[in-house]
Amino acid sequence: MIRSISLILLSALAPCGLAQSPTALTGHWLMTGDNHGTTFYMPLDLVEKGSQLTGKIGGDALHGEVHAQSVHFTARDEDNNTGEVNATLADGKLTGTLLSTDAHNPAHSDRLTFVAVLSPRVTSGTPKRHEFVPTVFYRDYSPLHPVVLTVNPGDTIHTTTVDAGGNDEHGDKRVAGGNPQTGPFYVNGAEPGDTLVVRIVHLKLNRDWAESDDNLDPRALSADLAVRMKDNHNNIKWHLDLAKGTASPDKPGEHMRTFAIPVSPMLGCVATAVGPGGSAPRTQDSGSFGGNMDFNGVTDGATLYLPVSVPGALLYVGDGHALQGDGELNGNALETSMDVEVTVDLIRGKRIHNRIETPTEIIAMGLDGSIDDAFRDATSNMAGWIMDQYKLTPSETSQFLGVAADYHVSEVADRNAGVVLKIAKSKLSTLAAPKAMSGEDPSVPQISR
């Protein structure tokens, strides 16, 4: 716990769920601290019994004492790093210091200041539908951009996006290109260590044209094919027939004069903000936060699971595609603006990344520097998912994946390649799910059937 404080420490803690009053220590707290000019967040669960204090800080057990308004406790992680907290309770806040000591460098402890507050309870009122018209768009997944709209878990957001080049539904340039994003949207109750659930309700094309290129990505080219494709650097405009739901080249060559293909609107980018401990990634990049995944399965009916790294999660959406084949081979897809409707929810105390669910499949995504590494990441991601939910042993997991796995190359055009591993829910239905899958533990995401 303590050594990793130089980064944002994000722990998978389940909220304590005990009574919380403005002066009681027992409860689930969120610490916000200053790590030499960089903000960090840390979950803190406290249980007060008389003068004794127990609980967890950053996932590690703590023990301490309370005397009047003074609080003192210590914790030790599995690597023998230690933390010592001295704080004062006043006006419902804990204000104090965290003395972090690296077991390998005990002579140079690090003293950090923090303020902790009890996590507010989000009332489960009637879900609302929010209409949001964006006026600004952002080109990185920063936690520092102003919040554009605050919503509650269960709420639905209806908004619009510009295309990857920054053009809106009227073709007007609104922002520089590079996958500009709509957002960030603040979700009440979302804390570091939680998972944001984003359900794609409906994606609708809002103009009758899109743009792409006739390149093929270098990852797809043999030496011989690269020579044959050397003159392919042309922008291609596509006509979108909104009535028929098809796309065709605006100025087709001789052999594509009658070509038309059904559209399938998708979002290239869905992301949560990264923590403030490092530089914000560009909206052309992807990672555990989601981002520019360019997976054509992010369409109507899909549910995405993304990690919460900052309070409110800060959701970004953008990079609409009218259609994209596997891999985004042209370096882009049929880039267009879009009407977007999503519903947000939370899984508390469990940190999940790059998992997607559809009505018929569960999908684990791998994003890495090569297709081989992305393949490994997708496999590891899915293995962890089914071992966690179905309690399969390593042997059983290997047996199941060996006969049920369905791999697709989702992305080749960006810094990270993408591979997705799909499992049909029909193949999961005959597994002997443990009783805990019935919903007894609300922190465990349920695979709907």
N, C-alpha and C positions, 0 to 999 in steps of 0.2 A: 504493500500500500504506500509506504512513506517514500521510498525511493522514486516511485513513478509520479510523484506529485509535480515534478517539473513539467509533466504533460497534464492534460485535463484528465483527472481520474474519474472514470465512469464505471460504476459498479452495478451489478444486477441484484439490487436489493428489493424485496417485496415490502411495500409499506406496512408499518406496524399495525395500523388499523385500530389502535387504542384511542381512548378519549383524549382530545387535545383542547386545552384551555389556554388563554393568553399567558398564564403563569406556570403551568405544569411543564415539567421536563419530559415526561413520558409522551412519546410520539415520534413521528417521522419528520426529520428536519432536512433542509437543504443548506449546506454551507457554501458561501460565496467568499472566496479569498483572493488575496493579492500575492502572486508569486513573482516578486521583483518586477512589477509592472505588467504582468500578464494575469488575467483573471483565471481562476480555476473554480470548479464546482465539485462538491463531494457530498454524497448522501450520508445521513447520520440518523441512526435509530437509537433512541434512548428509552430505558425503562428505569424509573425511579422507585425504590422501595426503602422508605425511611431515608437514611443518609447514604444508602448504597446506590450506585449507578452501574448498570450493565447495558449492553447493546452491541451495536456494530458501527464502525466508521469505515467507509470505503470497502465494506465487506469483511473487515477484520474485527474480531471480538475485542470489546473494550471493557475495562473495569475501573471504577473510580468512586468518588465521594462527592456529596453535596453538603455545603455548610452555608446556611442562610442563602444568599444569592451567588455564592462562589461555587464554581464547578471545576473539578479536576478529574481527569481520567487519562489512562495510558492504553496503548494498543501495540500489538506486535504482529507482523505478517509472517508468511511461511518462509521468507528469506531472512528472518530475524531482524529486519528493519523495524525501528520503533517510532512511535509518535506519542507526544505528551501534549495534552490540551489543558490550558488554563483559561477560564472564561468567566464572565459575569452575566447573570440573567437580569435584564431590565427591560421593561416595556415590551415583553413578549419576544425579545431578541437575545441571543447569545453572542456576546462580543468578546473576542479573545485572541490567543495565539496558539499556533500548532508548531511544536518543536519537532522537526523531522530529523531522524538520525539514521544514516546509512550504516549498516553493519560492517561494511568494508572500509568506512572512513569515519569512525566514531568521533574523531577529534574535531570534525568540522560539521556540526549540526546546522540545520537551516531553520530559522524562525520566521514563520509566515503569519500574517494577520488574517482574520476572517470575521464574518458576521453570519449567523445562522438563524433562519426563521422556520417556524412550523409550516409544513406544506399545507396549503389551503385545500379544503374539500370542495370539489366541483359538484355542484348540485345537478342532479339528473332531471332537469326540466324537459319540456317538450323540445325536441330537436328543431333547429331553425334552418331555413334556407336563405343564404346570403347572396345578394347580387352585388358583384364587385366589378367596377370598370377601372382598369389600370391606367395610370397616367405616367408611371415610371417603370423601367425595366432594368434588371441588373444582370451583370455579366460575370459574376462569381457567386459562390455559395457562402457568403460571409455571414457571420452571426451579428455583424455590426450595422447592417442596413436597417433603416427605420421599418417597423412593422406596419403593414398596409391594412391589416384587418385582424381582429381578434375573434376567435370562435371557440365553442365548447365541443368536447367529444360528442359525436353523434350528429353534429351539424353538417350541412351540405353547402359547398361553395360553388357558385356559378360565375365564371369569369371568361376572359379571352386571353389569347396569347398572340404575339407577333411571330413571324417565321424566323428561321435561323439567321436570315440576313437583316432582321430588324424591321420588316415591313408588315403593316397591319392589314386588316381585312379589306381596306380600300386601296391597298398598294402604296400607302404613304409611309415614308421612312420615319420611324419613331425613335430609333436607337441604332448605334453601331452594331454590326453583325457579330456572330460568335455565339449563337444560341441564347439570346436574351431571355430572361426569366420573368414570369409574373410572380409576385410575392415580395417579401416573405409573409406568410400567414402564421399567426401566433395561436397555438392551441392551449387553452387554459388547462392547467394541471399536468402538462407534459414536463417531465424532469429528466435530467441526465440519468441514464440507466434504464429508461422506459423504451418502448417501441411505439412508433407512430404507425397506425394502420391507415392506409389511403386506398379507398375503394373508388375505382373509375366507374362513375354512374353512366356518363354519356359523353362522347366526343363527337363534335359536329363540324363539318367543313363549313366555313363562312365566306368563301370566295371561290371563283370558278377557274383558278389557275394555280399551278405549282411550278417549282423550278428544280432541276437536277443537273447532272453532268453526264458525259459519256465516258468518263474515266473508268478504269478498273483499279482497285486498290493494289499497291505493290505486293501485299501479302497473298494476293490471288494470282499473281503473274509468274509463269515460268519465263525463262530467258527468251524462248522463242515467241511466246505470246506477247511479251513486252515489246518486242520489235514490231510485231503486227499492230499493236495498239499505240505506237509512238505518237501518232498525230491526233489522238483522242484527248482534246482539252477544250471541248465545246460545252457551253451552257445550253441546256435543253429545257424549253418551256413546255409544260404539259397543260392540256385542257381538262378540266374536271367537270364532267357532266353531272351536276348535282341532282337532276331529276332521275337519271338512269343509275347513278352511283358508279360511274366508270371513269377511267383516266386514259388518255391517249396523247401521243406527241402532237404538239401544236403544228409543227411543220414536219410531218413524217417523211422518211425516206421511202423509196419505191416499194420496199418489201414490208413496210409497216403502215401502209395507207389505210388498211382496214383493221389495224390492231386496236383493241380496247380491252382493258382489264378492270375487274371490280376493285374499287377502293376499299381500304380497311384502315380508317383513321386511328392513329396511335400517337402517344407522346414519347419523344426521344429522351426527354429529361423529366425526372421526378426526383426530388432530393430534399433532405433535411440539412440545415446549416451545420457546418463543422464547428468544433470548439474553437475558442479564441487563442489556443496555445500555439498555433502555427499560421502560416499564410493560407488564405482562403483559396481553394482550387477554382480554376476557371470553369465556366459553364460548358466548356468543350471537353471537360474531363469527367472521370467516373471513379468510384471507389466504394468503400463500405457505406458511405452516406447516400448511395444511389448515384444521382447525377446523370451524365450523358450516356446512359446505358444503351440506347438505340436498339432495344429489343422489341420486335414487332408484336410481342404478346402483351404489351402494356396498352391495352385497348378496352373497350366496353366490357364490364363484368370482371375485370382483373382486380385483385387486391394486392397491394404492395406492403411489405413489412420493412420499415426503415428505422435505424437507431436514432434515439434522441440524445443529442450531445450538449444542448443548451436549453435553458428554461423556455418553454413554449414550442420547442422543436424547430420552428421557423421553416415552414414548407415552401418550396419553390416548384413551379411547373413551367414547362415550355417545350420548344423545339417540336412543333406539330408536324407529322408526316401524313399525307393522304394515303400513302402506301410505301412499304419497304419490304424487299425480299430479305431472306436470311443473310446476315453479314454486313448489310449496308455497303454492297460491293462498289458502288459508284463514288464512294467517299461522302455521299449524302444520299438522301432519299427524295421522295416527292415533297419538297419543303413547302409548307404553307402555314397560314394563320389558322386559328381554330377556336371554337367555343368549347369550353371545358367545364364539366360538372363532376365534382368529387365529393365524397363523404369521408370525414376523418374520425378516427377513434384512437384509443390508447390500450396498450397492454402494459400494465404497470409492473415495474420491478423486474423486467426481463428484457435484455438487449438482443435484438435480432437484426440482421442485415441481409439485404439482397435475396429475399425470399418473396415469391409471388404465388398467389393462389387464384385459380379460375374455377368456374363451376364444375369442371371435369378433371382438373389436374392440380398437382402441387409442383412448383418449379423452383429449383435452386440455381442461382446464378453465380458464375465465376468470372471475375474481372481481373486481368493480370497482363503482364507485358508480352506474353506470347500465348498462342492458342494452347500449347501444351500445359502451361502453368494455369491458364483459365480452366482447362479441363480438370486439372487436379483440384482447383478451388471449388468448382461446381460439385465434384464428387464428394469432397470433404463436407461442404455445406449441406448437401442432401443427406449424407450419412449421419451427420449430427442431428438433423431434423427428425429422421425416423427413429433414431436411437433414443432421442429425448422423448418423443411422443408415444412411441410404440414399445419402448424398452427392449428393443432387439439387442441381442448380444453381437459382438463383432462378427462372429461366424454367421449368425442369422442375417446380419446386415449385408454381408458379402453375397450370401446366397440370393437374397431378395433383389439387390441391385443388379446382379448378374443376369437375371431374367426379366426385370421390369424396367430397366433404365432406357430412356429415350433422349439422346443427346442432339443438340443443334448448335451450330456456330451462329451466335447472335450478332456479333460485331467484329469487324476487322479493320475499320476505317480510322480508328482513333488510337491514342497512345496505348490504351488498354484494349486487348482483344477480349471478346466475350464468348463464353460457352454457357449454355443452359442445359440443365438436366431435368427432364420432365418425368413425372410418375403419374400415370392415370389413376384416378381415385377408385376406379373399378378394381384395380390391382391391389389397392390398399384395403379394400372392403373385407377381404377374407383373413386379414391379420387379426390375431387375438389382442385387441386393444385392452390395456389394463383399465381398472376401474377409475383411476385418476383421470382418464380421458373423458369421463362423463361430465366434467365441468366442476369437479370438486375444488380444483385449484384454479382460480380465475387468472392467475399470472401466466398460465400455460396457454399459448395460442391453440385454438381448436381448429382442426381440419374439418370443415363442414362436408357432409356427405349428401 
